[in-house]
């Protein structure tokens, strides 16, 4: 049986992955910042060479997109770039498969077409830059890897847009949400399933895109989230919600490479409906 290591095991995706492995009665070793500081290169190499995993699911990440522009810029660099470099080197040392989660923010969002796995990244915020540099670290040092780009992640075990909308609906009759940023929502359960699928099916190593089928803007997403409530949702432009970090206006990921593997991807509407039933 393969030896599995999970970084960021208490985060939104890491927790989803742990529960999925538990349900499948698959053993693993879970780490967080307390048990493994991925920014410490010597500690990472020692830990990984001692445990000698066959698979490393690298879920640890710094995801505070706006803070990454200033107060969190250094942490963003250390975790998303240096930490990933450390893990990629350690994975190579024990010949482990490394699964790295990246983001649609590696693209500038200026294209009106979907972004394929072969399109050249051009990040316009610090978070996207660091995640792209993380991709480059994986490609430079890991021998066997899957880079999985995703977007608009929601799930049961963390802070995300779905929970934000549902919580606001408890105290507000009216909400405004931007309608000029387009993308694909991604359920952590679908993402975790594909992470396991890629490894289990021995897919060709490289870059994959994984989000739910269909695309939308944030206003449309919010409207679907709150359709069973009395809350009124009004569309507004991004100019009315200035943020520190640039948000791609059109970052719809092309899913054709992933779909060609035979992995079944639900629509975001189906995924959202199932998720909401699970948390009711």
VENCOR-V372174 format. One record per helix or strand. SS is the DSSP state (~ for helix, > for strand). FROM is the first residue (numbers start at 1). TO is the last residue. If there is no record, write none. Layout:
SS FROM TO
SS FROM TO
This chain:
> 4 7
~ 12 23
> 29 30
~ 41 51
> 55 58
~ 67 69
~ 73 94
> 97 103
~ 104 106
> 115 115
~ 126 141
> 144 150
> 153 154
~ 161 168
> 174 178
> 182 183
> 186 187
~ 188 200
> 206 209
> 213 213
> 216 217
~ 218 225
> 232 236
~ 238 240
> 250 250
> 253 253
~ 256 259
> 267 267
~ 268 279
